[in-house]
């Protein structure tokens, strides 16, 4: 008898059910297999589970939505080439739960607004286009042609193309991303913010300025053959679990692994690989050294490491002389460190810093990995540049087993940027668009994510279109972001499932249901495929095996091309939108003519496993930099950068909070309510605090508190009702899950040079809860925030 599928939850989260136990000391193993299969069987059933998971990350299958970690080469992949959280991601999309017009008739916007993202996402796949009319209390069905006509009319009615914003999430395919940016620029704007603005923008900026390209310089083989791997500001056990397999291979090949992170994460303690008997039974200890760096202490750490390497002449002098600029000036500053400041800022002793320095000095091939624990601070760009300084010092770019490895989150966020999703496009890219399509694209820079919110709030933007994602929950300063979206004339979301952004609407709103990556795409009456790019610049095909969840779903390519036809005048631009929609190969042939490194694009993705885009620093130790200064000194060479040490001061009685994911989530998508690696079950509103800080602040483990963030302008923000969990980490630091903590971070608190929100550097105090027992709804949270912000924040008073 077939196992009955679980129904979507009728009740929302009740934080009173939250349980807290001890943290885990190993990741994956048989438990991960059991959890993944339980979730899949409940929502997909046995046949659908097998058909889906056995095609996941396979050469003839589809790319996982859950992260951007690269696949092994064709012929070297497991039958089950996925992890626990990859299975959860696919289950979320391929679920048999569905919602249609009956659901929206039963639930008003006011009702849906009172639900959490978890409840909304668990209801199921959206089956038909829906519209919220001006003044309407419910979404109602709308025909596709009418939806396109509505959008086209609103776009043509704008006073300027720059009043429209076109946002992109990171799992949009290369084909959809290319036609999306093409449409926006044909319409007349570079307002193309994307999720990179909120995560790895600091990486893109720092790498472009130092090595000339905003991408990592390693291959999967480099990671597996490195002599030393530094994993910094990253939790691969939850966020990129397949990375653990690569680290295990490196370990078995003799590599030393160092974990630099305030928390000791289970995945870097021990990995129980479910693919092997040893993995199931004992697993592999991964990190040889854990450095519990203070939150925001990474810049100081790398400056201390640099001083050690210079003192011990652990330098690749030939590489520095031939391929870099600015070494002498940087080295003079780097040698003159104040070790007391390094220790104070990093939270580490000099001996701990020098222990990492000694490992680097003894390694002839080092890979540096990092993620959002590094990129979401005010000084993130400077920190990454300092890390690059150390890599350049030892020639760890452009040789086997070495290099820079920023680990992206969304599965095609890097590909979207390659295809032109960027508010600050390079002139050469725009020139190539002009030559290929015969129109002059706009040249002024557009709005990034932060600027988009401000433009909506100020009335400078009136139309908001989101290709996937959950903008309302992803952006910092939740109240300001939601108010900005509500001020739009029309908000549009291309989506597979409900989320918070669908209930924070403009005066009019559309939900456009899209095909998922796991589903067959027969747009134009033919079998279509799409392509994606992973964290290591490898491009490959993706083709879903499942029948679509409903007959009215359309592909993202179809939606963009149909919108273009409904918006642009026939004689405006000679772009064959109909051909693009009917045959994605025609898009790939245009990509080949426009995007650098994509010659013969369609032919190359026919190769098993696809192809790798060129990367001059990796491939030939050539660095396409613009140099530094007005005279462009050092152009064509890697750049050593000088960054002053900043120490983030935290007043007594306050903590430095970082936001992070639960093991049961992917960005704003909440799979479930457990974080078993950290010992949390049945809830999410927890704040992890060192036991000494709990006592010093006059609280006890398990107490309920409000989190109140404090900012230099005197403003405060509140996130209510978090349970204290005593947890080992540096004294003075704390951690809690996002998006629940996003309201704490002002829109203007962002990284210098990249505008990335400072979600990992939030000064907070803990207060007894103002509202008593915790409410479970977003509405209850907002009510408390509103009253507090109106009383304390002059920005909101005005």
MIBA-667151 format. One record per residue (C-alpha): x, y, z. Coordinates in steps of 0.05 Angstrom, whole numbers, padded with zeros to 5 digits, always signed. Each point is the difference from the previous one (the first is absolute). Layout:
<rs>
XYZ...
</rs>
This chain:
<rs>
+00000+00000+00000+00027+00069-00019+00020+00044+00058-00049+00057+00009+00027+00069-00014+00002+00048+00058-00047+00059-00004+00023+00072+00005-00001+00025+00072-00063+00035+00022+00032+00031+00061+00059+00047-00001+00063-00004+00042-00011-00003+00075+00066+00019+00033-00027-00029+00065+00016-00068-00030+00073+00018-00008+00049-00050+00031+00075+00009+00009+00052-00055+00010+00074-00008-00010+00034+00017-00066+00024-00055-00047+00073-00018-00011-00007-00031-00070-00038+00016-00063-00039-00043-00049+00002-00075+00011-00060-00045+00003-00042+00053+00034+00007+00046-00060-00023-00055-00046-00059-00015+00044-00022+00072+00005+00008+00012-00074-00040-00061-00019-00054+00014+00051-00012+00070-00027+00002-00024-00072-00048-00058+00011-00049+00043+00039-00006+00053-00055+00017-00037-00064-00016-00074+00012+00047-00058-00018-00004+00001-00076+00009+00075-00006+00056-00001+00051+00039-00051-00040-00011+00034-00067+00021+00067+00028+00059-00015+00045+00034-00048-00048+00003+00055-00052+00025+00052+00048+00069+00027-00019+00009-00053-00053+00028+00014-00069-00067-00015-00033-00041+00029+00057-00012+00067+00034+00041+00045+00044-00016+00004+00075-00033+00064+00022+00032-00004+00069+00071+00027-00011+00053+00015-00052+00051-00052+00019+00029-00032-00063-00014-00070-00024+00054-00053-00009+00022-00013-00072-00045-00041-00044+00012-00074+00014+00021+00014+00072-00068+00014+00032-00037-00043+00050-00068-00028-00016-00025+00042+00058+00038+00065-00016-00036+00043+00051+00000+00019+00073-00054+00004+00053-00015+00073-00012+00001-00009-00075-00054-00053+00008-00039+00049+00043+00007+00054-00053-00026-00046-00055-00056-00024+00045-00022+00072+00011-00007+00009-00075-00024-00069-00022-00051-00007+00056-00069-00026-00019-00032+00054+00043-00034+00053-00043-00041+00063+00008-00047+00033-00050-00056+00051-00001-00039-00037+00054+00057+00011+00049+00003+00074-00015-00075+00006+00006+00003-00031+00069+00059+00043+00024-00002+00076-00003+00064+00040-00004-00010+00020+00072-00003-00073+00019+00062-00018-00040+00038+00059+00027-00008-00028+00070+00037-00065-00020+00074-00015+00003+00043-00015-00061+00002-00072+00023-00075-00008-00001-00007+00035-00067+00053-00043-00033-00029-00064+00026-00067+00010-00034+00025-00024-00068+00013+00018-00072-00039+00059-00030-00039-00025-00060-00027+00061-00036+00013+00075-00008-00032+00042+00054-00013+00075+00006-00015+00045+00058-00041+00058-00029+00007+00070+00029-00039+00001+00065-00012-00075-00002+00001-00043+00062+00016-00066-00036+00041-00025-00058-00042-00024-00058+00017-00038-00064+00022+00036-00063+00014-00026-00070+00072+00002-00022-00015+00047-00059-00036+00048+00047+00058-00002+00049+00050+00017-00055-00046+00056-00026-00005+00028+00071+00076+00001+00009+00012+00029-00069-00050+00056+00012+00030+00018+00067+00071-00001-00027-00018+00044-00060-00035+00048+00047+00063+00015+00041+00030+00069-00006+00069-00032-00009+00025-00071-00010+00041+00011+00064-00065-00002+00039+00000-00075-00011+00042-00050+00041+00016-00070-00025+00026-00044+00057+00030-00069-00009+00010-00058+00048+00060-00046-00008-00032-00062-00030-00024+00031-00065+00031-00037-00059+00051+00032-00046-00050+00003-00057-00053+00034+00042+00051+00048+00030+00026+00020-00068-00068+00016-00030-00020+00034+00066+00057+00049-00001-00009+00009-00075-00073+00019+00011+00016+00048+00057+00053+00036-00042-00043+00001-00062-00054+00031+00043+00053+00051+00022+00027-00013+00069+00058-00032+00037-00042-00010+00063+00019-00074+00007+00013-00013+00073+00011-00072+00020+00012-00044+00061+00076+00009-00010-00009+00070+00028-00019-00032+00066+00051-00057+00004+00065-00003-00041+00002+00071-00029+00058+00015+00047+00037-00058-00031-00015+00024-00071+00025+00070+00016+00063-00022+00037+00021-00051-00051-00013+00044-00060+00044+00054+00031+00056-00047+00020+00004-00056-00052-00043+00030-00056-00059-00048+00001-00054-00007+00053+00000-00076+00002+00039-00054+00037+00062-00028-00031-00004-00075+00017-00028-00064-00028-00030-00058+00039+00064-00038-00014+00041+00056+00032-00041-00007+00064+00009-00075+00001+00076+00005-00011+00017+00060+00044+00051-00007+00055-00035+00050+00045-00073+00023-00001-00025+00059+00041-00076+00000+00008-00021+00068+00027-00066+00030+00018-00036-00060-00028-00042-00059+00024+00004-00051-00056-00036-00054+00040-00065+00039-00007+00011+00048-00058+00042-00041-00049-00001-00072+00026+00030-00030-00064+00062+00041+00014+00013-00048+00058+00014-00056-00050+00053+00043-00034+00031+00017+00067+00000-00074+00018+00037-00016-00064+00050+00055+00014+00009-00027+00071+00012-00070-00026+00051+00029-00048+00039+00030+00059-00029+00070+00004-00003+00040+00064-00066+00036+00012-00010+00062+00042-00069+00025+00021-00003+00075+00016-00069+00015+00029-00030+00026+00065-00040-00064+00008+00028-00070-00004-00045-00029-00054-00015-00074-00001+00016-00010-00074+00073+00022+00010+00008-00042+00063-00016-00067-00032-00033-00021-00065-00038-00066-00002-00002-00012-00075-00063-00041-00014+00030-00026-00065+00051-00044+00036-00002-00053+00056+00054+00038+00039-00040+00064-00007-00062-00031+00029+00037-00031+00059+00056+00047+00020+00007+00056-00051+00060+00044-00013+00026+00055+00046+00009+00060-00045+00026+00063+00035+00069-00008+00030-00004+00069+00031-00060+00043+00020+00013+00074+00011-00061+00029+00037+00009+00070-00029-00041+00056+00030-00056+00024-00044+00030+00052-00048+00070-00019+00021+00022-00030-00066+00035+00062-00027+00044+00001+00062+00014-00074-00007+00026+00006-00071+00042+00061+00017+00032-00040+00056+00012-00059-00047+00031+00046-00052+00048+00028+00052+00021-00071+00019+00012-00021-00072+00041+00063-00015+00041-00010+00063+00016-00072-00020+00011+00017-00074-00054-00049-00020-00007+00036-00067-00001-00021-00073+00047+00055-00022-00003-00019-00074-00076+00004-00002-00002+00065+00039+00052+00031-00047-00031-00023-00065-00074+00003+00013-00016+00051+00054+00001+00074+00014+00006+00038+00066+00036-00053+00041+00053+00046+00031-00050+00051+00025-00047-00054+00027+00057-00039+00033+00025+00061+00036-00069+00011+00031-00011-00074+00012+00064-00010+00039-00018+00057+00048-00059-00034+00034-00022+00014+00071-00008-00071+00028-00042+00024+00058-00050+00029-00049+00002-00064-00042-00016-00041+00061-00055+00048+00023-00033+00004-00067+00005-00074-00019-00014-00029+00069+00058-00047-00011+00068-00003+00033+00063+00015-00039+00020-00072+00005-00066-00022-00032+00010+00049-00058+00071-00023-00009-00022-00072+00000-00039+00014-00063+00059+00039-00027+00046-00059+00011-00048-00046-00037-00001+00048-00059+00075+00007+00001+00006-00076-00004-00050-00008-00057+00018+00004-00073-00072-00002-00023-00056+00034+00040-00073+00010-00016-00038+00056+00036-00075-00012+00007-00050+00050+00027-00074+00018+00000-00046+00051+00032+00033-00002+00068+00053+00043-00035-00042+00040-00050-00053+00032+00045+00041+00050+00041+00014+00073-00010+00073-00017-00014-00014-00062-00042+00033+00025-00063+00063+00018+00040+00000-00068+00034-00004-00038-00066+00055+00044-00029+00044-00017+00060-00014-00074-00012+00020+00011-00073+00065+00034+00023+00019-00063+00037-00016-00044-00060+00042+00045-00046+00057+00001+00050+00009-00075-00008-00019-00005-00074-00063-00039+00016-00037+00020-00063+00008-00034-00067+00033-00065+00023-00028-00069+00014-00032-00012+00067-00003+00074+00018-00043+00061-00007-00059+00042+00022-00066-00036+00012-00060+00044+00017-00056-00050+00009-00065+00027-00029-00068-00017+00028-00053+00004-00055+00010-00052-00054+00009+00049-00058+00014+00066+00032+00069+00002-00033-00031-00018-00067-00051+00056+00005+00056+00051+00008+00038-00031-00058-00063+00008-00043-00004+00075+00016-00045+00004+00062+00036+00059+00030-00019+00071+00014+00071+00024-00018+00015-00035-00066+00067+00009-00032+00001+00043-00063+00029-00058-00041-00061-00043+00017-00048+00056-00021+00040+00010-00064-00008-00074-00016-00075+00004+00012-00004+00060-00046+00039-00035-00055-00042-00063+00005-00070+00030+00006+00005+00069-00032-00020+00045+00058+00039+00044+00048-00010-00027+00070-00004+00049+00058+00069+00018+00027-00017+00030+00068+00007-00046+00059-00066-00027+00028-00025-00015+00070+00030-00056+00042-00043-00033+00053+00008+00054+00053-00011+00056-00050-00061-00036-00028-00033+00001+00068+00016+00074+00008-00026+00016-00070-00066-00036+00014-00006+00035+00067+00014+00068-00031-00047-00009-00059+00057-00001-00050-00020-00071-00019-00072-00024-00009+00005-00069-00033+00035-00059+00034+00011-00066-00036+00034-00059+00035+00025-00060-00038-00004-00049+00057+00024+00011+00071-00033+00030+00061+00020+00072-00001-00040+00022+00061+00032-00051+00045+00069+00001-00031+00017+00074+00007+00021+00033+00065-00043+00051+00037-00064-00040-00009-00049+00054+00019+00031+00051-00048+00004-00052-00056-00072-00021+00008-00024+00072+00001+00040+00013-00064-00033-00059-00035-00069+00022+00022+00012+00069-00031+00010-00030-00070-00055+00006-00052+00010-00073-00021+00041-00056+00030+00011-00064-00040+00031-00065+00024+00019-00059-00045-00004-00057+00050-00011-00074+00012-00027+00006+00071-00027+00053+00047+00045+00043+00044-00002+00064+00039+00010+00044-00061-00067-00022-00029-00039+00029+00058+00040+00066+00003-00030+00028-00063-00003+00064-00039-00066+00032-00017-00006-00055-00052+00036-00066+00002+00012-00061-00044+00025-00070+00016+00025-00035-00063+00010-00075+00011+00063-00028-00032+00026-00069-00017+00051-00027+00049+00068-00026-00018-00023-00071+00014-00056+00004-00052-00001-00014-00075-00001+00063-00042-00037-00009-00067-00006+00074-00016-00009+00010-00075-00020-00073-00008+00070-00028+00009+00042-00028+00056+00040+00059+00028+00060+00001+00045+00034+00056+00037+00070+00012+00025+00031+00023+00066+00068+00020+00027+00028-00025+00066+00047+00032+00050+00061-00021-00040-00021+00028-00068-00023-00067-00028-00061+00005-00046-00044-00060-00013-00070-00019-00023-00060-00013+00044-00063-00036-00022-00056-00020+00047-00032-00069-00002-00069+00014+00031-00066+00019-00030-00018+00072+00019-00041+00009+00063-00056+00030-00042-00017+00016-00073+00002+00076+00010+00072+00005+00023+00048+00036-00046+00076+00001-00004+00038+00062+00022+00024+00009-00072-00072-00002-00025-00022+00051+00052+00056+00049-00016-00008-00005-00075-00076+00006+00004+00007+00061+00045+00048+00031-00050-00049-00010-00057-00056+00031+00041+00043+00061+00020+00046+00020-00056-00024+00032-00064+00009-00044-00061+00048+00048-00032+00037+00018+00064+00053-00054-00002+00010-00057-00049+00005-00056+00052-00033-00067-00019-00036-00013+00065-00044-00053-00031+00060-00039-00026+00033+00005+00068-00062-00027+00034-00010-00058-00048+00073-00024-00003+00049+00015+00055+00057-00020-00045-00010+00066-00036+00013+00036+00066+00064-00040+00011+00025+00020-00070-00010+00073+00018+00035-00011+00067+00059-00027-00039+00004+00067-00038-00007+00045+00061+00028-00031+00063+00077-00007+00006+00025-00071+00001-00066-00029-00028+00020-00012-00072-00035-00063-00028-00042+00000+00064-00055-00046-00024+00050-00050-00027+00042+00000+00063-00059-00016+00046-00012-00062-00043+00064-00028+00030-00012-00046+00060+00008+00045+00061+00003+00063-00042+00060+00047-00002+00040+00048+00044+00000+00075-00013+00069+00033-00008+00031+00030+00062+00066+00036-00017+00030-00001+00071-00014-00074+00007+00017-00020-00072+00062+00041-00015+00017+00043+00060-00021+00062-00038-00040+00052+00037-00049+00045-00038+00001+00055+00052-00007+00075-00012+00056+00015+00048-00003+00052+00055+00001+00075+00002-00016+00051-00054+00058-00025-00043-00022-00073+00004+00065-00024+00031+00004-00075+00002-00051-00012-00055+00004-00072-00023+00029-00024+00066-00031-00025+00064-00005+00056+00052+00024-00001+00072-00049+00042+00040+00011+00041+00064-00059+00000+00048+00001+00032+00069-00017-00046+00058-00069+00015+00028-00023-00026+00067-00075-00003+00008-00011+00027+00070-00057-00032+00040-00022+00036+00064-00004-00038+00065-00066-00036+00008-00007-00009-00075+00015-00058-00047+00023-00004-00073-00052-00040-00037+00008-00038-00065-00059-00027-00039+00003-00071-00028-00041-00057-00030-00033-00057+00036+00015-00069-00027-00072-00003-00023+00002+00059-00047+00028+00028-00064+00005+00075+00003-00072+00023+00014-00030-00068-00017-00016-00038+00064-00001-00075-00011-00017-00018+00072+00008+00023+00072+00061-00041+00022+00074+00018+00003+00026-00066+00026+00073+00019-00008-00011+00055+00052-00050-00039+00042-00062+00041-00017-00067-00034-00014-00069+00026-00015+00014+00075-00006+00044+00055-00026-00001+00059+00048+00064-00015+00037+00062+00041+00015+00066-00036+00013+00040+00033+00055+00064-00021+00037-00016-00026+00070+00044+00053+00032-00037+00055-00037-00067-00029+00021+00021+00005+00073+00034+00068-00008-00063+00029-00030-00043-00026+00056-00038-00053-00039-00005-00075+00002+00002-00053-00055-00071-00005-00027-00022+00070+00018-00042+00038-00050+00028+00067-00024-00010+00054-00053+00059+00016-00044+00012+00075-00006+00052+00024-00049+00036+00066+00011+00030+00045-00054+00048+00058-00003-00056+00049-00019-00036-00016+00065-00054-00041-00032-00023-00068+00026-00038-00058-00029-00034-00058+00035-00012-00073-00017-00042-00030+00055-00004-00065+00038+00063-00041-00008+00019-00057+00046+00071+00002+00027+00041-00062-00016+00067-00004+00036+00050-00018-00054+00076-00003-00007+00028+00058-00041+00045+00060+00014-00021+00040+00061-00038+00062-00022-00029-00032-00062-00069-00027-00016-00037-00032-00058-00072-00007-00023-00038-00021-00063-00021+00044-00057-00049+00024-00027-00027+00008+00072+00059+00046+00015-00003+00042-00063-00041+00054+00033+00060+00016+00044+00044+00025-00057-00012+00070-00029-00001+00006-00075+00060+00048+00003+00043-00048+00041+00040-00030-00058+00069-00020-00021+00046+00055-00025+00009-00008-00075-00053-00053-00011-00064+00022+00035-00009-00070+00029-00042+00001+00064+00041-00008+00064-00038-00061+00024+00060-00029+00035+00017+00063+00042-00061+00020+00041+00011+00030+00069-00059-00021+00044-00023+00001+00071-00047-00052+00031-00062+00025+00035-00057-00036+00036-00056-00007-00050-00048+00059-00005-00056-00043-00028+00001-00057+00050-00008-00070-00030+00026+00000-00072-00049+00008-00057+00011-00045-00060-00022+00046-00056+00036+00051-00041-00056+00049+00015+00013-00005+00075+00074+00012-00012-00014+00060-00043-00048+00031+00051+00054-00001+00053+00053+00026-00048-00045+00056-00025-00014+00027+00070+00073-00004+00020+00027+00031-00064-00049+00058+00001+00023+00016+00070+00075-00005-00013+00017+00010-00073-00001+00070-00027+00001-00027-00071-00067-00033+00011-00028+00059+00038+00010+00041-00063
</rs>
